[in-house]
Every structure is written in structure tokens, then in C-alpha cells.
Amino acid sequence: MCARVCRDEDVRERAKDALRELVAMASRDMSTEQFTRLNNDINKRIFELCSSADDKLGGVMAIEALIDLNAEENTKLTRFANYLRLVLPTNDVPTMVAAAKALGIHTPFPLPPPSSPLLSALMTMQDALQRPAEH
């Protein structure tokens, strides 16, 4: 993941595919300890991108590349949902479109598909934040 995300969609898609392939290959070829370190490094970089002023799109694209690799992993889904909360709302249209794709919104319809695991995790987290605190 480069420091500044290219606005050329073809370049972004190739980078996203390369990241996905790297992580898939690493999960097969590395020991559990090595793969955990790699995942931690990638997650740290995604967080940095999503938290940045200029490179949020790179973080969203990385999330989109990795979200369905072991999608049942709740910790990853919650982490990625938190990262997307850092990104949204934004006035940057390409970033909003990429975030919607990462959430599983691939249609022009106003409601996202109910099968999106990341959207489900985000909605659960949002519901918990909006409930009054119990004493």
C-alpha cells in the first residue's frame, strides 16, 4: 500500500488484487505466528490510511480486498467496521463509493443486501453506541 493512493481506478484495482493475493498466499505458506505478524502490520497500515486526511481511499480499498478472506472471523469484521467508521462520512465521492462496496452495497437500491457481514457488524456496533448507558 503506497503512501498516497492513485486516483486511477485500474491501478487501484490491480493493487487491491495484489494485496488480496499476497494475503491469501501468505495464509497458506507462512506459519501461524508469521501470518499473525503480517496481519497485524497490514491492519496497522489500514488503520493509518483510514485515519489519514488524504489517503482514506487506500484503507477502504484494502478492506474491500481483504474482507471476504475468512469473512467469518468476527474480530476482523469488527475491526474493519471500526475503520470504516473513521472514513465515513466524507465528501470524497470515490472514497464513499469504495466504502459502500466494502459494506456490500453493490446496487443502486437504498438498502444494502442483508447478507453483508461487514454491514451487519457495523450496524450492530452502531446500535450498541446509540443505546443509553446502563448503570
URJO-V798236 format. One line per field, one symbol per residue. ss: DSSP state (h for helix, s for strand, l for the rest). burial: b if it has 24 or more other C-alpha atoms within 12 Angstrom, else e. A space follows every 10 residues. Layout:
ss: ???
burial: ???
//
This chain:
ss: llllllllhh hhhhhhhhhh hhhhhhhhhl lhhhhhhhhh hhhhhhhhhh hllllhhhhh hhhhhhllll lllhhhhhhh hhhhhhhlll llhhhhhhhh hhllllllll llllllhhhh hhhhhhhhhh lllll
burial: beeebeeeee ebbebbeebb ebbeeeeeee eeeeeeeebe ebbebbbbbb beeebbbbbb bbbbbbbbbe beeeebbbbb bbbbbbbbee eeebbbbbbb bbbbbeeeee eeeeebbbbb bbeeeeeeee eeeee
//
